[in-house]
Amino acid sequence: MDKANSHIIRNIFYTILNQFVTLLLPFIMIPYLARTLGVTSLGINSYAYSLASFFSIISIFGIQAYGSREIAYQKSNNNKKTEVFTNLLITKSIFTLLALVFYIVYIILFENSNVVYLYIYSIFILNTFFDVTWFYVGQEDFKTIALRNMFIKLTPAIGIFIFVKDANDLLIYILINLLISLLSNLYLFYSIKNFFDFKKINIKYLKYYIKNSYPFFLSSIVIQVYAQLDRVLLGKLTNIFQVSIYDQGQKLVIVILGFLSTISIVMSPRMANLYNEKKNLQLKRYLQISIQSSLFFSVPAMFGIILIGKEFSDVFFGEKFVNIDKIVIFHSPMLIFTSLGMIFGSQLLTQIGKMKKYNIGLFLGACSSLLLNFILIPYYGALGSTISKVITEALVCIYFIYQAKNYFDYSKISKSLLKYFVASLVFYLVLNLIDFSTNTLLDLALKIVVATIIYATITLFLKDSFANRAFITILKKKGE
């Protein structure tokens, strides 16, 4: 087996495994929060978070994506790396101040309910300044990022279980999440203080980095339009209940996408470095691995959500979240479209300097999202937003695939995709015919275990190359 391929497979597998602890927590938190904070409080939090997220893109100014790419380019040049980090940080401080001012002015002029929570979320915007994970991503230091992610998941969870007891504790819930995240970012910020040098600050450099961050800033605006605007439109066109079931209904998909996003996180800096060194054959090979691994996980996950969506909703949300099972199930195709979109978009196009094509795709997605949300929300509420989001992600994914057609072997991917669909369809049909005759929670666990065994067995039997490489990697690790 190719050593380079084996190394990438191992990185992806263990990064996903490392994420397991932090992403498992939502499965514990969802039922607890659904029954303590309730529909209305969770809806208020979702609306406040979405609004703050819009303004946070000003403070980030595209630096998360652009900065990690530039750090990857200069990975072995500490002097240049210090220049990049220093000037991008100063740029970020300027735009964070602007974002805070705009956010507060907007609240004063346009909001008249739940404003206390909106003001508290200004901490979220401030937090974006201290978030320097983009530096660690560029360095391919995923161990530090993983430890940070575990901290900001585990610590708030403990605090929430201790201090959040009912709907009146929404303010406590928000503060716990925001302050723990802020403390974590401050620690990472302090850890790389040596890469900040006042002597490197130069107006010429600032202009250069602002100019080059701008395309990433545009893309982040468009991303937020169809990533967060749906919640804001739901709040304006319907009510907080619809916002709540829409937001909570996509939690399961978001958790799984968290696993899948690790593929792009691991591969993006490497793709940037390979492109910078003009190693195109390796770049294409790694892209092929990313696509295959994404489909290997996303296809069965989609079938799995369709299979257990109703039971999952009953167990985790309860009867107050009426019709949330439809929202959960209808979100499932996003797993394929969004994960592939991340690979072809942020992992490939942005890393090889195709920002114009990347931004065009995002712009098309934003236009689609706005149009579909305005049409569907008045008639279907949260379900309308769900349908809009899935269609939008599909359109963006198709556009990115078309733009990246020269960088991957379509026939190989098609063969793998067919195998994953066949294996997933088999476990779906089999488990639909079986009655486990147990309580619902155990029923869920059994279905997941049996589905995993069936899927793994069939993909290995069909001699899928990714499944075989992953299986061999696991066996080797156990034998060490």
C-alpha positions in Angstrom: 0.0 0.0 0.0 1.2 3.5 -0.9 2.8 5.0 2.2 1.6 8.5 1.5 -2.0 7.2 1.1 -1.7 5.2 4.3 -0.5 8.2 6.2 -3.4 10.4 5.1 -5.9 7.6 5.8 -4.4 7.3 9.3 -4.5 11.1 9.9 -8.2 11.3 8.8 -9.2 8.2 10.8 -7.6 9.3 14.1 -8.6 12.9 13.7 -12.2 11.7 13.4 -11.6 9.4 16.4 -10.2 12.3 18.4 -13.3 14.3 17.6 -15.6 11.6 18.8 -15.4 12.7 22.5 -16.2 16.3 21.7 -19.0 15.5 19.2 -20.5 12.8 21.4 -21.5 15.3 24.0 -24.4 16.8 22.0 -26.2 13.5 22.1 -26.1 13.8 25.9 -26.9 17.6 25.9 -29.8 17.5 23.4 -32.3 15.7 25.6 -31.2 17.5 28.7 -31.5 21.0 27.2 -34.8 20.1 25.4 -36.4 19.3 28.7 -34.8 22.0 30.9 -34.6 25.1 28.7 -37.4 24.1 26.5 -38.6 25.2 23.0 -38.9 28.9 23.6 -35.5 29.5 25.3 -33.6 27.4 22.8 -35.3 29.4 20.0 -34.2 32.7 21.6 -30.7 31.4 21.9 -30.7 30.2 18.3 -31.9 33.6 17.0 -29.3 35.5 19.1 -26.5 33.2 18.0 -27.5 33.6 14.3 -27.6 37.4 14.6 -24.2 37.6 16.3 -22.8 35.2 13.7 -23.7 37.6 10.9 -21.7 40.4 12.5 -18.8 38.2 13.5 -17.9 37.7 9.8 -16.9 41.4 9.9 -14.5 40.7 12.7 -13.1 37.6 11.1 -12.7 39.3 7.8 -11.9 36.0 6.0 -8.8 35.6 8.1 -9.6 32.1 9.4 -9.4 30.6 5.9 -6.9 33.0 4.3 -4.6 33.0 7.4 -4.4 29.2 7.7 -3.5 29.0 4.0 -0.8 31.7 4.3 0.7 30.0 7.4 0.7 26.7 5.5 2.6 28.4 2.7 5.2 29.7 5.1 5.3 26.6 7.3 9.1 26.3 7.3 9.9 30.1 7.3 9.5 31.4 10.9 10.4 35.0 10.0 7.8 35.2 7.3 5.3 33.4 9.5 5.7 36.0 12.2 5.0 38.8 9.7 1.9 37.0 8.4 0.5 36.3 11.9 1.3 39.8 13.3 -0.3 41.8 10.5 -3.3 39.5 10.2 -3.9 39.9 14.0 -3.8 43.7 13.7 -6.2 43.5 10.8 -8.5 41.3 12.8 -8.4 43.8 15.8 -9.6 46.6 13.5 -12.5 44.7 12.1 -13.5 43.2 15.5 -14.0 46.8 16.8 -16.1 47.7 13.8 -18.2 44.5 14.1 -18.9 45.3 17.8 -20.0 48.8 17.0 -22.2 47.8 14.1 -23.8 45.0 16.2 -24.7 47.2 19.1 -26.1 49.9 16.8 -28.2 47.3 15.0 -29.7 46.1 18.3 -30.5 49.6 19.4 -32.2 50.5 16.1 -34.0 47.2 15.0 -34.5 44.9 18.0 -37.1 45.3 20.7 -37.4 41.9 22.4 -34.9 39.6 24.2 -32.3 42.4 23.8 -30.4 41.3 27.0 -29.5 38.0 25.3 -28.5 39.8 22.1 -26.1 42.1 24.1 -24.6 39.2 25.9 -23.7 37.7 22.5 -21.4 40.6 21.8 -18.9 38.3 23.7 -19.2 35.9 20.8 -17.9 38.6 18.4 -15.1 39.6 20.8 -14.2 35.9 21.0 -13.5 35.8 17.3 -10.5 38.1 17.7 -8.8 35.7 20.2 -9.6 32.6 18.1 -6.2 31.8 16.5 -7.0 28.2 15.6 -6.3 29.2 12.0 -2.6 29.5 12.9 -2.6 25.9 14.3 -4.5 24.6 11.2 -1.8 26.1 9.0 0.8 24.4 11.1 -1.1 21.1 10.9 -1.0 21.0 14.7 -4.2 19.1 15.1 -3.4 17.8 18.5 -3.6 21.2 20.0 -6.9 21.9 18.2 -8.3 18.7 19.4 -7.4 19.3 23.0 -8.9 22.8 22.7 -12.1 21.4 21.2 -12.4 18.9 24.0 -12.0 21.6 26.6 -14.7 23.9 25.2 -17.1 20.9 25.0 -16.5 19.1 28.2 -16.2 22.0 30.6 -19.4 23.8 29.6 -21.3 20.5 29.7 -20.3 20.1 33.3 -21.3 23.7 34.1 -24.7 23.3 32.3 -25.6 20.1 34.2 -24.8 21.9 37.5 -26.3 25.3 36.9 -29.0 25.1 34.2 -32.2 23.7 35.7 -35.1 25.3 33.8 -36.1 27.9 31.2 -35.2 30.8 33.5 -31.5 29.8 33.3 -31.0 30.7 29.6 -28.7 33.6 30.5 -26.5 31.2 32.6 -26.4 28.7 29.7 -25.3 31.4 27.2 -22.6 32.8 29.6 -21.2 29.4 30.3 -20.7 28.6 26.6 -19.3 32.0 25.7 -16.9 32.5 28.6 -15.5 29.0 28.5 -14.8 29.4 24.8 -13.2 32.8 25.4 -10.9 31.4 28.1 -9.9 28.5 25.8 -9.1 31.0 23.0 -7.1 33.2 25.3 -5.0 30.3 26.3 -4.2 29.4 22.6 -3.6 33.1 21.9 -1.1 33.3 24.8 0.6 30.1 23.7 1.7 31.6 20.3 2.6 35.1 21.6 6.2 34.6 20.3 4.9 34.9 16.8 3.6 38.4 17.4 6.2 41.2 16.8 5.4 44.9 16.8 8.4 45.5 14.5 6.7 43.5 11.8 3.7 45.9 11.7 3.8 47.9 8.5 1.0 49.8 6.7 2.2 48.3 3.4 1.8 44.8 4.9 -1.6 45.6 6.3 -2.9 46.9 3.0 -1.5 43.8 1.3 -3.2 41.4 3.8 -6.4 43.3 3.8 -6.5 43.2 0.0 -5.8 39.4 0.0 -8.2 38.6 2.8 -11.0 40.4 1.1 -12.1 37.6 -1.3 -12.3 35.2 1.7 -14.3 37.9 3.5 -16.8 38.0 0.6 -17.1 34.2 0.7 -17.7 34.2 4.5 -20.5 36.8 4.0 -22.2 34.6 1.5 -21.7 31.5 3.6 -23.4 33.2 6.5 -26.3 34.3 4.3 -27.3 30.7 3.7 -25.9 29.2 6.9 -27.6 31.6 9.4 -30.1 33.8 7.6 -32.7 31.0 7.5 -33.0 31.2 11.3 -33.3 35.0 11.3 -35.9 34.8 8.5 -37.8 32.1 10.4 -37.8 34.4 13.5 -39.1 37.4 11.5 -41.6 35.5 9.2 -42.9 32.9 11.7 -42.2 32.5 15.4 -39.6 31.4 18.0 -41.1 27.9 18.1 -40.3 27.4 14.4 -36.8 28.7 14.9 -36.3 26.2 17.8 -37.5 23.1 16.0 -35.5 24.0 12.9 -32.3 24.6 14.9 -32.6 21.6 17.1 -33.8 19.4 14.2 -30.4 19.8 12.4 -28.3 19.1 15.5 -27.8 15.4 14.5 -26.7 16.3 11.0 -24.4 19.0 12.4 -22.8 16.6 14.8 -22.1 14.1 12.0 -20.8 16.9 9.7 -18.4 17.7 12.5 -16.8 14.3 12.0 -16.8 14.7 8.2 -15.3 18.2 8.4 -12.2 16.8 9.9 -11.3 15.4 6.5 -11.1 19.0 5.1 -9.4 20.3 8.2 -6.7 17.8 8.0 -6.2 18.0 4.2 -6.6 21.8 3.5 -3.1 23.0 4.8 -1.5 20.0 3.1 -3.3 20.8 -0.2 -2.1 24.4 0.0 1.4 23.3 0.7 1.4 20.8 -2.3 -0.1 23.5 -4.6 2.6 26.0 -3.5 5.3 23.4 -4.2 3.6 22.5 -7.6 3.2 18.8 -6.6 0.0 18.4 -8.6 0.0 14.6 -8.8 0.1 14.3 -5.0 -2.6 17.0 -4.7 -4.9 15.0 -7.0 -4.2 11.8 -5.1 -5.0 13.3 -1.8 -8.2 14.9 -3.2 -9.3 11.5 -4.4 -8.8 10.0 -0.9 -10.8 12.9 0.7 -13.7 12.4 -1.7 -13.8 8.7 -1.1 -13.5 8.9 2.7 -16.3 11.6 2.8 -18.7 9.4 0.8 -17.7 6.3 2.8 -19.1 8.0 6.0 -21.8 10.4 4.7 -23.8 7.9 2.6 -24.5 5.4 5.4 -25.0 8.3 7.8 -27.8 9.7 5.6 -29.6 6.3 5.4 -29.1 5.9 9.1 -30.8 9.2 10.0 -33.7 8.3 7.7 -33.9 4.9 9.5 -33.8 6.2 13.1 -35.1 9.8 12.7 -38.5 9.2 14.3 -37.1 7.2 17.2 -34.2 9.6 17.7 -36.6 12.6 17.9 -38.9 10.9 20.4 -36.0 10.0 22.7 -34.0 13.1 22.5 -36.5 15.9 22.2 -39.8 14.7 23.7 -43.4 15.5 22.8 -43.1 19.3 23.1 -41.0 19.5 19.9 -43.9 18.7 17.6 -43.0 17.4 14.1 -39.3 17.8 14.7 -38.7 14.2 13.3 -39.6 15.5 9.8 -36.9 18.3 10.2 -34.3 15.7 11.4 -35.0 13.3 8.4 -35.3 16.0 5.7 -31.9 17.4 6.8 -30.1 14.1 6.1 -29.1 14.6 2.4 -27.0 17.6 3.6 -24.5 15.1 4.9 -23.5 14.2 1.3 -23.8 17.6 -0.3 -22.2 19.6 2.5 -19.3 17.3 3.1 -18.5 17.1 -0.6 -19.0 20.9 -0.9 -16.3 21.4 1.8 -13.9 19.2 0.0 -14.3 20.7 -3.5 -14.7 24.2 -2.2 -12.7 25.0 0.9 -10.2 22.1 0.6 -9.5 22.5 -3.1 -10.6 25.7 -4.8 -9.6 28.0 -2.0 -6.2 26.3 -1.5 -5.2 26.5 -5.2 -6.1 30.2 -5.5 -9.5 29.7 -7.3 -11.3 32.2 -4.9 -13.3 33.8 -7.7 -14.9 30.4 -8.7 -15.4 29.6 -5.1 -17.2 32.8 -4.4 -19.4 32.5 -7.4 -20.6 29.1 -6.1 -21.3 30.6 -2.7 -23.1 33.6 -4.3 -25.3 31.2 -6.3 -26.1 29.3 -3.1 -27.0 32.5 -1.2 -29.3 33.7 -4.0 -31.0 30.2 -4.0 -31.3 30.2 -0.2 -32.9 33.7 0.0 -35.3 33.0 -2.8 -36.4 29.5 -1.5 -36.7 30.7 2.1 -38.9 33.6 1.1 -41.1 31.3 -0.9 -41.2 28.3 1.4 -41.1 29.7 5.0 -44.6 31.4 4.9 -46.2 28.1 3.9 -44.1 25.4 5.6 -42.2 27.2 8.4 -39.2 25.2 9.7 -39.7 22.4 7.1 -39.6 25.0 4.3 -36.2 26.3 5.6 -35.0 22.7 5.8 -36.0 22.0 2.1 -34.4 25.3 1.1 -31.1 24.4 2.8 -30.8 21.0 1.3 -31.5 22.3 -2.2 -29.0 25.1 -1.7 -26.3 22.7 -0.5 -26.9 20.4 -3.5 -26.6 23.3 -6.0 -23.4 24.6 -4.5 -21.9 21.1 -4.3 -22.8 20.4 -8.0 -21.2 23.7 -9.0 -18.0 23.0 -7.0 -17.7 19.5 -8.5 -18.0 20.9 -12.0 -15.2 23.4 -11.3 -13.0 20.7 -9.9 -13.7 18.1 -12.6 -10.1 18.1 -13.8 -8.7 17.2 -10.4 -10.3 13.8 -9.7 -11.2 10.6 -11.5 -15.0 10.6 -11.8 -15.3 6.9 -12.8 -13.4 5.7 -9.6 -15.6 7.9 -7.4 -18.8 6.7 -9.1 -17.9 3.0 -8.5 -17.2 3.7 -4.8 -20.4 5.7 -4.5 -22.4 2.9 -5.9 -20.9 0.4 -3.4 -21.7 2.7 -0.5 -25.3 3.2 -1.7 -25.8 -0.6 -2.1 -24.3 -1.4 1.4 -26.4 1.4 3.0 -29.6 0.4 1.3 -29.1 -3.2 2.4 -28.8 -2.3 6.1 -31.7 0.1 5.8 -34.0 -2.5 4.3 -32.9 -5.3 6.7 -33.4 -3.1 9.8 -36.8 -1.9 8.7 -37.9 -5.6 8.7 -36.6 -6.3 12.2 -38.5 -5.6 15.4 -36.0 -5.4 18.3 -38.9 -5.4 20.9 -36.9 -3.3 23.3 -37.2 0.2 24.8 -36.5 2.9 22.3 -33.1 4.0 23.5 -31.7 0.4 23.4 -33.5 0.0 20.0 -31.5 3.0 18.7 -28.2 1.7 19.9 -28.8 -1.8 18.5 -29.8 -0.5 15.1 -26.7 1.7 14.9 -24.4 -1.3 15.9 -26.1 -3.8 13.5 -26.1 -1.2 10.6 -22.4 -0.5 11.1 -21.6 -4.3 11.0 -23.6 -4.8 7.9 -22.2 -1.8 6.1 -18.6 -2.6 7.0 -19.0 -6.3 6.0 -20.6 -5.4 2.6 -18.1 -2.7 1.7 -15.2 -5.1 2.5 -16.9 -7.9 0.5 -17.3 -5.5 -2.5 -13.5 -4.8 -2.2 -13.9 -1.1 -1.7 -10.3 0.4 -1.7 -11.0 2.9 1.1 -12.7 0.3 3.3 -9.8 -2.1 2.8 -7.2 0.6 3.6 -9.0 1.7 6.7 -9.4 -1.9 7.9 -5.7 -2.6 7.4 -4.7 0.6 9.1 -6.8 -0.3 12.2 -5.3 -3.8 12.3 -1.8 -2.4 12.1 -2.5 0.0 14.9 -3.8 -2.7 17.1 -0.7 -4.8 16.4 1.8 -2.1 17.4 
